[in-house]
Amino acid sequence: MNEFNEYVREVFSAAGDIVIRSMMGGYLVYFNGKLMGDICANELFLKRTPTSDRLLADSELRYPYEGSKTLMHVFDKFEDTALVSELLAGMYDELPEPKKSKKK
């Protein structure tokens, strides 16, 4: 795992459990078990929810990789720990529960 991923984990972990998993050349970011966004090429992208749209209104919408949905490009909000906590808590409530894996 690279330095940027560790930085994201450190900042976000103040708000809850953060897991960053390698996937398809990038990384998936999970907060308390829910997929919140991606890290691609040392850039953070978060899913759009009412909370992220409100708190990150000045963030650019981008495609982190070919074939993806547009996500919010987050680049300068890390120092505001109150914002990060409010953002993650709000997004957590708005994102769907993880799908249960089917066991045979």
Sequence and secondary structure as in RCSB ss.txt:
>XXXX:A:sequence
MNEFNEYVREVFSAAGDIVIRSMMGGYLVYFNGKLMGDICANELFLKRTPTSDRLLADSELRYPYEGSKTLMHVF
DKFEDTALVSELLAGMYDELPEPKKSKKK
>XXXX:A:secstr
  HHHHHHHHHHTTTS EEEEEETTEEEEEETTEEEEEEETTEEEE   HHHHHHTTTSEEE SSTT   EEEE 
S TT HHHHHHHHHHHHHHS         
